[in-house]
């Protein structure tokens, strides 16, 4: 994965779409997900680590934050302009 970001970082902006088209394919995504799942399982789940619980909690927090942010932002802007 870090090789991907190194290659991406070395490109000019106009070269990025073509690079992404040839690099990100359905097959690559499936292969990378399977490899990631296997490595995650070996590192955290099979060792009995508590880390997956923390990862799930972080994911729930991030999802909640992202979904509520627009409402909070509108409320903040209305409060600033005195419409609240």
C-alpha positions, 0 to 999 in steps of 0.5 A: 500500500505504501508503494501505491502512495509513493507512486501517487505522490510522484505524479503530476495532478493531470497524471493522477486520473489515468494512474488511478484507472489502471491501478484501481480495479475490481480485481485489485480491490478484492485481492487487497481486501482479502489480504488485509482481512487475512493479515488483520485476522492473524494479527488481532483476532487469532491472538485474542487482542482487544484491539478489534473492539477499539477499532469498531468503537472508532469506526462507529464514532467516525461514522456518527461524526461524519453523518451528524456534522452537516447538521451541527455545521448549519446550527453553528452558522445560524448561531453565528449569523443570529438566526438561531 
